[in-house]
Amino acid sequence: MSRIEAEEVARTYAGPGEVAIFGVNTETPPGIIQALRHYRLIYESSPDPGASVKVFEHVKGAEIPGEGVIEVPVTTNTGREFVYRQASENGRFIVPYSTHGNPYDVKATENYRIAGDTGEFTVTEDAVMGGV
């Protein structure tokens, strides 16, 4: 996909008054990076992470109380699978992916779980968009 095509795809996901951000990075970041609590992947052009154009949406994020590391499996529009993980901050998680009602082809495929715990958390699309 060319840069012009990527810009066009980004514009289709950005509504009035919204900003679509895109960039190019062909290297995998080393080590642990800060979670994108307020951004979620909504489109990728290829299942190859090094060659893909990715489009993210800014969301308020849903709040889940807890300590530790929370995770949820995600499948992208290209069929690529990954696990979104995030460490808690001040006894809570702010998560960007809903487990119910997501309108995109990039979706959480299960409920959130805190690593080492048996409890599960469902997150609605309204909670992600409204910051609840």
NORWOGI-V616393 format. One record per residue. N is the residue number from 0. RES is the residue in one small letter. PSI is psi in radians with two decimals (* if undefined). NEAR is the number of other C-alpha atoms within 10 Angstrom. D_CENTER is the distance of its C-alpha to the mean C-alpha in whole Angstrom. Layout:
N	RES	PSI	NEAR	D_CENTER
N	RES	PSI	NEAR	D_CENTER
This chain:
0	m	2.34	10	21
1	s	2.92	8	23
2	r	-0.71	12	22
3	i	-0.76	9	24
4	e	-0.69	11	22
5	a	-0.73	18	18
6	e	-0.69	15	19
7	e	-0.75	11	21
8	v	-0.76	18	17
9	a	-0.72	21	15
10	r	-0.57	16	18
11	t	-0.43	9	18
12	y	-0.24	15	14
13	a	2.16	16	16
14	g	-3.10	9	18
15	p	2.25	6	21
16	g	0.00	5	21
17	e	2.78	11	17
18	v	2.31	13	17
19	a	2.24	16	15
20	i	2.38	14	14
21	f	2.76	14	15
22	g	3.07	9	16
23	v	2.24	11	18
24	n	1.97	12	17
25	t	-0.04	9	19
26	e	2.50	9	19
27	t	2.28	8	17
28	p	2.44	8	17
29	p	2.55	6	19
30	g	-2.67	5	19
31	i	2.33	6	16
32	i	2.77	8	14
33	q	2.42	8	13
34	a	2.54	14	9
35	l	1.27	17	7
36	r	-0.52	17	8
37	h	0.23	19	8
38	y	2.40	17	6
39	r	2.54	20	3
40	l	2.28	20	4
41	i	-0.18	20	7
42	y	2.46	21	10
43	e	2.53	23	12
44	s	-0.34	17	15
45	s	2.63	17	16
46	p	-0.14	15	15
47	d	1.86	11	17
48	p	-0.51	15	14
49	g	-0.30	12	17
50	a	0.10	15	18
51	s	2.52	17	15
52	v	2.25	24	15
53	k	2.44	19	11
54	v	2.25	23	10
55	f	2.62	19	7
56	e	2.41	18	8
57	h	2.25	18	9
58	v	2.78	18	9
59	k	-0.60	17	12
60	g	2.45	26	10
61	a	2.54	23	12
62	e	2.28	16	14
63	i	2.18	18	15
64	p	2.54	12	19
65	g	3.00	15	19
66	e	2.59	15	20
67	g	-2.44	15	19
68	v	2.20	16	16
69	i	2.61	25	13
70	e	2.71	17	11
71	v	2.34	23	10
72	p	2.45	18	10
73	v	2.45	19	8
74	t	2.32	15	10
75	t	3.04	21	10
76	n	-0.30	17	12
77	t	-0.02	14	15
78	g	-0.03	13	15
79	r	2.46	14	13
80	e	2.45	16	12
81	f	2.90	12	10
82	v	2.09	13	10
83	y	2.19	18	7
84	r	2.58	19	10
85	q	2.37	20	11
86	a	2.60	18	15
87	s	2.72	17	16
88	e	2.16	13	18
89	n	0.71	8	21
90	g	0.39	11	21
91	r	2.85	15	17
92	f	2.46	21	14
93	i	1.92	23	11
94	v	2.49	29	8
95	p	-0.23	27	5
96	y	2.26	31	5
97	s	2.68	26	9
98	t	-0.15	21	11
99	h	2.28	16	14
100	g	0.17	11	14
101	n	2.21	17	11
102	p	-0.06	10	13
103	y	2.92	11	11
104	d	-0.15	15	12
105	v	2.03	21	8
106	k	2.54	23	9
107	a	2.33	22	9
108	t	-0.15	16	12
109	e	-3.09	16	14
110	n	2.83	17	14
111	y	2.58	23	13
112	r	2.48	18	16
113	i	2.23	20	17
114	a	2.29	14	18
115	g	0.05	9	22
116	d	2.70	10	22
117	t	-0.18	7	23
118	g	2.65	10	21
119	e	2.66	12	18
120	f	2.19	14	16
121	t	2.60	12	15
122	v	2.17	23	13
123	t	2.78	16	14
124	e	-0.67	18	12
125	d	-0.69	15	15
126	a	-0.73	18	14
127	v	-0.76	22	11
128	m	-0.57	17	12
129	g	-0.14	12	16
130	g	0.62	16	15
131	v	*	14	17
